[in-house]
Amino acid sequence: MRLGHKTLFILRIVTITQLIYQYRNKSKLIKRLRDSTYENRIS
């Protein structure tokens, strides 16, 4: 039982960290897109 709980806990941490990385990458992409659209408007 203990081992099962431990592995589940580790899996949960891994999935959460993956979600955080995905969210960060998405926000970076969005920022880049915003910057490019802003530059296009000026020129």
CHARMM-style PDB file with segment names, atoms N, HN, CA, C and O in Angstrom:
ATOM      1  N   MET     1       0.834  -1.210   0.000  1.00  0.00      PROA
ATOM      2  CA  MET     1       0.000   0.000   0.000  1.00  0.00      PROA
ATOM      3  C   MET     1       0.867   1.258   0.000  1.00  0.00      PROA
ATOM      4  O   MET     1       0.632   2.195  -0.763  1.00  0.00      PROA
ATOM      5  N   ARG     2       1.876   1.254   0.877  1.00  0.00      PROA
ATOM      6  HN  ARG     2       2.067   0.493   1.497  1.00  0.00      PROA
ATOM      7  CA  ARG     2       2.739   2.446   0.975  1.00  0.00      PROA
ATOM      8  C   ARG     2       3.426   2.743  -0.352  1.00  0.00      PROA
ATOM      9  O   ARG     2       3.448   3.885  -0.811  1.00  0.00      PROA
ATOM     10  N   LEU     3       3.995   1.683  -0.974  1.00  0.00      PROA
ATOM     11  HN  LEU     3       3.977   0.755  -0.602  1.00  0.00      PROA
ATOM     12  CA  LEU     3       4.688   1.871  -2.248  1.00  0.00      PROA
ATOM     13  C   LEU     3       3.733   2.446  -3.284  1.00  0.00      PROA
ATOM     14  O   LEU     3       4.093   3.358  -4.028  1.00  0.00      PROA
ATOM     15  N   GLY     4       2.518   1.912  -3.332  1.00  0.00      PROA
ATOM     16  HN  GLY     4       2.226   1.171  -2.728  1.00  0.00      PROA
ATOM     17  CA  GLY     4       1.533   2.414  -4.289  1.00  0.00      PROA
ATOM     18  C   GLY     4       1.269   3.893  -4.092  1.00  0.00      PROA
ATOM     19  O   GLY     4       1.233   4.664  -5.051  1.00  0.00      PROA
ATOM     20  N   HSD     5       1.081   4.285  -2.822  1.00  0.00      PROA
ATOM     21  HN  HSD     5       1.111   3.658  -2.043  1.00  0.00      PROA
ATOM     22  CA  HSD     5       0.826   5.698  -2.534  1.00  0.00      PROA
ATOM     23  C   HSD     5       2.009   6.562  -2.948  1.00  0.00      PROA
ATOM     24  O   HSD     5       1.836   7.658  -3.482  1.00  0.00      PROA
ATOM     25  N   LYS     6       3.216   6.055  -2.696  1.00  0.00      PROA
ATOM     26  HN  LYS     6       3.357   5.165  -2.263  1.00  0.00      PROA
ATOM     27  CA  LYS     6       4.420   6.821  -3.046  1.00  0.00      PROA
ATOM     28  C   LYS     6       4.511   7.046  -4.541  1.00  0.00      PROA
ATOM     29  O   LYS     6       4.780   8.159  -4.993  1.00  0.00      PROA
ATOM     30  N   THR     7       4.283   5.977  -5.321  1.00  0.00      PROA
ATOM     31  HN  THR     7       4.064   5.072  -4.954  1.00  0.00      PROA
ATOM     32  CA  THR     7       4.374   6.100  -6.777  1.00  0.00      PROA
ATOM     33  C   THR     7       3.301   7.052  -7.295  1.00  0.00      PROA
ATOM     34  O   THR     7       3.572   7.859  -8.184  1.00  0.00      PROA
ATOM     35  N   LEU     8       2.092   6.971  -6.752  1.00  0.00      PROA
ATOM     36  HN  LEU     8       1.872   6.316  -6.029  1.00  0.00      PROA
ATOM     37  CA  LEU     8       1.012   7.880  -7.159  1.00  0.00      PROA
ATOM     38  C   LEU     8       1.416   9.310  -6.866  1.00  0.00      PROA
ATOM     39  O   LEU     8       1.204  10.197  -7.693  1.00  0.00      PROA
ATOM     40  N   PHE     9       2.001   9.548  -5.689  1.00  0.00      PROA
ATOM     41  HN  PHE     9       2.174   8.828  -5.017  1.00  0.00      PROA
ATOM     42  CA  PHE     9       2.440  10.891  -5.298  1.00  0.00      PROA
ATOM     43  C   PHE     9       3.473  11.423  -6.281  1.00  0.00      PROA
ATOM     44  O   PHE     9       3.396  12.571  -6.718  1.00  0.00      PROA
ATOM     45  N   ILE    10       4.456  10.564  -6.629  1.00  0.00      PROA
ATOM     46  HN  ILE    10       4.519   9.631  -6.274  1.00  0.00      PROA
ATOM     47  CA  ILE    10       5.514  10.971  -7.569  1.00  0.00      PROA
ATOM     48  C   ILE    10       4.899  11.293  -8.935  1.00  0.00      PROA
ATOM     49  O   ILE    10       5.248  12.294  -9.561  1.00  0.00      PROA
ATOM     50  N   LEU    11       3.972  10.426  -9.391  1.00  0.00      PROA
ATOM     51  HN  LEU    11       3.688   9.613  -8.882  1.00  0.00      PROA
ATOM     52  CA  LEU    11       3.320  10.649 -10.688  1.00  0.00      PROA
ATOM     53  C   LEU    11       2.594  11.976 -10.682  1.00  0.00      PROA
ATOM     54  O   LEU    11       2.637  12.720 -11.662  1.00  0.00      PROA
ATOM     55  N   ARG    12       1.925  12.277  -9.575  1.00  0.00      PROA
ATOM     56  HN  ARG    12       1.890  11.672  -8.779  1.00  0.00      PROA
ATOM     57  CA  ARG    12       1.174  13.540  -9.475  1.00  0.00      PROA
ATOM     58  C   ARG    12       2.123  14.725  -9.590  1.00  0.00      PROA
ATOM     59  O   ARG    12       1.832  15.690 -10.297  1.00  0.00      PROA
ATOM     60  N   ILE    13       3.255  14.658  -8.900  1.00  0.00      PROA
ATOM     61  HN  ILE    13       3.492  13.875  -8.326  1.00  0.00      PROA
ATOM     62  CA  ILE    13       4.236  15.753  -8.949  1.00  0.00      PROA
ATOM     63  C   ILE    13       4.734  15.933 -10.376  1.00  0.00      PROA
ATOM     64  O   ILE    13       4.844  17.058 -10.865  1.00  0.00      PROA
ATOM     65  N   VAL    14       5.036  14.814 -11.046  1.00  0.00      PROA
ATOM     66  HN  VAL    14       4.946  13.900 -10.649  1.00  0.00      PROA
ATOM     67  CA  VAL    14       5.555  14.873 -12.419  1.00  0.00      PROA
ATOM     68  C   VAL    14       4.535  15.533 -13.335  1.00  0.00      PROA
ATOM     69  O   VAL    14       4.885  16.410 -14.125  1.00  0.00      PROA
ATOM     70  N   THR    15       3.272  15.118 -13.235  1.00  0.00      PROA
ATOM     71  HN  THR    15       2.987  14.405 -12.594  1.00  0.00      PROA
ATOM     72  CA  THR    15       2.239  15.690 -14.111  1.00  0.00      PROA
ATOM     73  C   THR    15       2.074  17.178 -13.838  1.00  0.00      PROA
ATOM     74  O   THR    15       1.904  17.964 -14.770  1.00  0.00      PROA
ATOM     75  N   ILE    16       2.124  17.574 -12.564  1.00  0.00      PROA
ATOM     76  HN  ILE    16       2.262  16.935 -11.806  1.00  0.00      PROA
ATOM     77  CA  ILE    16       1.962  18.995 -12.211  1.00  0.00      PROA
ATOM     78  C   ILE    16       3.109  19.809 -12.796  1.00  0.00      PROA
ATOM     79  O   ILE    16       2.886  20.880 -13.359  1.00  0.00      PROA
ATOM     80  N   THR    17       4.348  19.302 -12.666  1.00  0.00      PROA
ATOM     81  HN  THR    17       4.529  18.431 -12.208  1.00  0.00      PROA
ATOM     82  CA  THR    17       5.491  20.032 -13.193  1.00  0.00      PROA
ATOM     83  C   THR    17       5.383  20.155 -14.712  1.00  0.00      PROA
ATOM     84  O   THR    17       5.707  21.198 -15.278  1.00  0.00      PROA
ATOM     85  N   GLN    18       4.924  19.081 -15.374  1.00  0.00      PROA
ATOM     86  HN  GLN    18       4.660  18.233 -14.914  1.00  0.00      PROA
ATOM     87  CA  GLN    18       4.759  19.127 -16.834  1.00  0.00      PROA
ATOM     88  C   GLN    18       3.741  20.186 -17.212  1.00  0.00      PROA
ATOM     89  O   GLN    18       3.945  20.934 -18.168  1.00  0.00      PROA
ATOM     90  N   LEU    19       2.633  20.255 -16.459  1.00  0.00      PROA
ATOM     91  HN  LEU    19       2.467  19.647 -15.682  1.00  0.00      PROA
ATOM     92  CA  LEU    19       1.597  21.249 -16.741  1.00  0.00      PROA
ATOM     93  C   LEU    19       2.159  22.655 -16.582  1.00  0.00      PROA
ATOM     94  O   LEU    19       1.877  23.541 -17.389  1.00  0.00      PROA
ATOM     95  N   ILE    20       2.963  22.854 -15.527  1.00  0.00      PROA
ATOM     96  HN  ILE    20       3.192  22.134 -14.871  1.00  0.00      PROA
ATOM     97  CA  ILE    20       3.550  24.179 -15.281  1.00  0.00      PROA
ATOM     98  C   ILE    20       4.458  24.562 -16.450  1.00  0.00      PROA
ATOM     99  O   ILE    20       4.398  25.691 -16.938  1.00  0.00      PROA
ATOM    100  N   TYR    21       5.304  23.622 -16.902  1.00  0.00      PROA
ATOM    101  HN  TYR    21       5.352  22.705 -16.506  1.00  0.00      PROA
ATOM    102  CA  TYR    21       6.203  23.917 -18.021  1.00  0.00      PROA
ATOM    103  C   TYR    21       5.411  24.254 -19.275  1.00  0.00      PROA
ATOM    104  O   TYR    21       5.750  25.193 -19.995  1.00  0.00      PROA
ATOM    105  N   GLN    22       4.326  23.468 -19.544  1.00  0.00      PROA
ATOM    106  HN  GLN    22       4.050  22.705 -18.959  1.00  0.00      PROA
ATOM    107  CA  GLN    22       3.488  23.736 -20.719  1.00  0.00      PROA
ATOM    108  C   GLN    22       2.891  25.134 -20.623  1.00  0.00      PROA
ATOM    109  O   GLN    22       2.877  25.875 -21.606  1.00  0.00      PROA
ATOM    110  N   TYR    23       2.397  25.496 -19.437  1.00  0.00      PROA
ATOM    111  HN  TYR    23       2.408  24.894 -18.639  1.00  0.00      PROA
ATOM    112  CA  TYR    23       1.777  26.813 -19.247  1.00  0.00      PROA
ATOM    113  C   TYR    23       2.796  27.925 -19.495  1.00  0.00      PROA
ATOM    114  O   TYR    23       2.489  28.929 -20.136  1.00  0.00      PROA
ATOM    115  N   ARG    24       4.011  27.732 -18.978  1.00  0.00      PROA
ATOM    116  HN  ARG    24       4.261  26.915 -18.457  1.00  0.00      PROA
ATOM    117  CA  ARG    24       5.071  28.739 -19.178  1.00  0.00      PROA
ATOM    118  C   ARG    24       5.387  28.899 -20.653  1.00  0.00      PROA
ATOM    119  O   ARG    24       5.493  30.018 -21.155  1.00  0.00      PROA
ATOM    120  N   ASN    25       5.538  27.765 -21.357  1.00  0.00      PROA
ATOM    121  HN  ASN    25       5.451  26.856 -20.950  1.00  0.00      PROA
ATOM    122  CA  ASN    25       5.845  27.820 -22.790  1.00  0.00      PROA
ATOM    123  C   ASN    25       4.728  28.522 -23.543  1.00  0.00      PROA
ATOM    124  O   ASN    25       4.995  29.322 -24.439  1.00  0.00      PROA
ATOM    125  N   LYS    26       3.478  28.233 -23.191  1.00  0.00      PROA
ATOM    126  HN  LYS    26       3.261  27.582 -22.463  1.00  0.00      PROA
ATOM    127  CA  LYS    26       2.333  28.863 -23.860  1.00  0.00      PROA
ATOM    128  C   LYS    26       2.360  30.368 -23.639  1.00  0.00      PROA
ATOM    129  O   LYS    26       2.169  31.136 -24.582  1.00  0.00      PROA
ATOM    130  N   SER    27       2.595  30.796 -22.407  1.00  0.00      PROA
ATOM    131  HN  SER    27       2.750  30.172 -21.641  1.00  0.00      PROA
ATOM    132  CA  SER    27       2.616  32.234 -22.116  1.00  0.00      PROA
ATOM    133  C   SER    27       3.745  32.915 -22.894  1.00  0.00      PROA
ATOM    134  O   SER    27       3.587  34.036 -23.377  1.00  0.00      PROA
ATOM    135  N   LYS    28       4.881  32.229 -23.011  1.00  0.00      PROA
ATOM    136  HN  LYS    28       5.010  31.318 -22.619  1.00  0.00      PROA
ATOM    137  CA  LYS    28       6.001  32.789 -23.780  1.00  0.00      PROA
ATOM    138  C   LYS    28       5.601  32.952 -25.232  1.00  0.00      PROA
ATOM    139  O   LYS    28       5.878  33.983 -25.846  1.00  0.00      PROA
ATOM    140  N   LEU    29       4.937  31.916 -25.794  1.00  0.00      PROA
ATOM    141  HN  LEU    29       4.713  31.079 -25.295  1.00  0.00      PROA
ATOM    142  CA  LEU    29       4.495  31.968 -27.194  1.00  0.00      PROA
ATOM    143  C   LEU    29       3.514  33.108 -27.388  1.00  0.00      PROA
ATOM    144  O   LEU    29       3.606  33.851 -28.365  1.00  0.00      PROA
ATOM    145  N   ILE    30       2.572  33.250 -26.459  1.00  0.00      PROA
ATOM    146  HN  ILE    30       2.498  32.647 -25.665  1.00  0.00      PROA
ATOM    147  CA  ILE    30       1.564  34.310 -26.553  1.00  0.00      PROA
ATOM    148  C   ILE    30       2.248  35.674 -26.524  1.00  0.00      PROA
ATOM    149  O   ILE    30       1.892  36.568 -27.292  1.00  0.00      PROA
ATOM    150  N   LYS    31       3.228  35.830 -25.638  1.00  0.00      PROA
ATOM    151  HN  LYS    31       3.517  35.104 -25.014  1.00  0.00      PROA
ATOM    152  CA  LYS    31       3.947  37.109 -25.533  1.00  0.00      PROA
ATOM    153  C   LYS    31       4.656  37.411 -26.851  1.00  0.00      PROA
ATOM    154  O   LYS    31       4.632  38.547 -27.325  1.00  0.00      PROA
ATOM    155  N   ARG    32       5.287  36.396 -27.442  1.00  0.00      PROA
ATOM    156  HN  ARG    32       5.306  35.473 -27.057  1.00  0.00      PROA
ATOM    157  CA  ARG    32       5.986  36.573 -28.703  1.00  0.00      PROA
ATOM    158  C   ARG    32       5.009  36.992 -29.797  1.00  0.00      PROA
ATOM    159  O   ARG    32       5.289  37.897 -30.582  1.00  0.00      PROA
ATOM    160  N   LEU    33       3.849  36.314 -29.837  1.00  0.00      PROA
ATOM    161  HN  LEU    33       3.622  35.579 -29.199  1.00  0.00      PROA
ATOM    162  CA  LEU    33       2.831  36.643 -30.849  1.00  0.00      PROA
ATOM    163  C   LEU    33       2.359  38.074 -30.657  1.00  0.00      PROA
ATOM    164  O   LEU    33       2.212  38.811 -31.632  1.00  0.00      PROA
ATOM    165  N   ARG    34       2.121  38.480 -29.415  1.00  0.00      PROA
ATOM    166  HN  ARG    34       2.241  37.881 -28.623  1.00  0.00      PROA
ATOM    167  CA  ARG    34       1.671  39.849 -29.122  1.00  0.00      PROA
ATOM    168  C   ARG    34       2.707  40.854 -29.609  1.00  0.00      PROA
ATOM    169  O   ARG    34       2.366  41.850 -30.247  1.00  0.00      PROA
ATOM    170  N   ASP    35       3.970  40.587 -29.305  1.00  0.00      PROA
ATOM    171  HN  ASP    35       4.247  39.778 -28.787  1.00  0.00      PROA
ATOM    172  CA  ASP    35       5.040  41.508 -29.718  1.00  0.00      PROA
ATOM    173  C   ASP    35       5.063  41.642 -31.241  1.00  0.00      PROA
ATOM    174  O   ASP    35       5.182  42.747 -31.770  1.00  0.00      PROA
ATOM    175  N   SER    36       4.949  40.509 -31.943  1.00  0.00      PROA
ATOM    176  HN  SER    36       4.852  39.612 -31.514  1.00  0.00      PROA
ATOM    177  CA  SER    36       5.013  40.554 -33.410  1.00  0.00      PROA
ATOM    178  C   SER    36       3.825  41.329 -33.971  1.00  0.00      PROA
ATOM    179  O   SER    36       3.991  42.132 -34.888  1.00  0.00      PROA
ATOM    180  N   THR    37       2.628  41.097 -33.429  1.00  0.00      PROA
ATOM    181  HN  THR    37       2.493  40.445 -32.684  1.00  0.00      PROA
ATOM    182  CA  THR    37       1.449  41.813 -33.924  1.00  0.00      PROA
ATOM    183  C   THR    37       1.590  43.303 -33.630  1.00  0.00      PROA
ATOM    184  O   THR    37       1.207  44.137 -34.451  1.00  0.00      PROA
ATOM    185  N   TYR    38       2.134  43.640 -32.470  1.00  0.00      PROA
ATOM    186  HN  TYR    38       2.445  42.963 -31.803  1.00  0.00      PROA
ATOM    187  CA  TYR    38       2.327  45.046 -32.101  1.00  0.00      PROA
ATOM    188  C   TYR    38       3.293  45.721 -33.073  1.00  0.00      PROA
ATOM    189  O   TYR    38       3.055  46.843 -33.520  1.00  0.00      PROA
ATOM    190  N   GLU    39       4.383  45.028 -33.393  1.00  0.00      PROA
ATOM    191  HN  GLU    39       4.577  44.116 -33.030  1.00  0.00      PROA
ATOM    192  CA  GLU    39       5.371  45.566 -34.334  1.00  0.00      PROA
ATOM    193  C   GLU    39       4.741  45.769 -35.712  1.00  0.00      PROA
ATOM    194  O   GLU    39       4.995  46.772 -36.378  1.00  0.00      PROA
ATOM    195  N   ASN    40       3.912  44.801 -36.133  1.00  0.00      PROA
ATOM    196  HN  ASN    40       3.706  43.986 -35.592  1.00  0.00      PROA
ATOM    197  CA  ASN    40       3.269  44.899 -37.454  1.00  0.00      PROA
ATOM    198  C   ASN    40       2.351  46.115 -37.495  1.00  0.00      PROA
ATOM    199  O   ASN    40       2.267  46.781 -38.527  1.00  0.00      PROA
ATOM    200  N   ARG    41       1.663  46.419 -36.403  1.00  0.00      PROA
ATOM    201  HN  ARG    41       1.731  45.878 -35.564  1.00  0.00      PROA
ATOM    202  CA  ARG    41       0.754  47.563 -36.368  1.00  0.00      PROA
ATOM    203  C   ARG    41       1.524  48.864 -36.545  1.00  0.00      PROA
ATOM    204  O   ARG    41       1.060  49.771 -37.236  1.00  0.00      PROA
ATOM    205  N   ILE    42       2.694  48.963 -35.926  1.00  0.00      PROA
ATOM    206  HN  ILE    42       3.071  48.227 -35.364  1.00  0.00      PROA
ATOM    207  CA  ILE    42       3.478  50.199 -35.985  1.00  0.00      PROA
ATOM    208  C   ILE    42       3.961  50.445 -37.414  1.00  0.00      PROA
ATOM    209  O   ILE    42       3.835  51.556 -37.930  1.00  0.00      PROA
ATOM    210  N   SER    43       4.515  49.407 -38.057  1.00  0.00      PROA
ATOM    211  HN  SER    43       4.617  48.505 -37.638  1.00  0.00      PROA
ATOM    212  CA  SER    43       5.083  49.570 -39.396  1.00  0.00      PROA
ATOM    213  C   SER    43       4.032  49.566 -40.497  1.00  0.00      PROA
ATOM    214  OT1 SER    43       4.370  49.695 -41.673  1.00  0.00      PROA
TER     215      SER     43
END
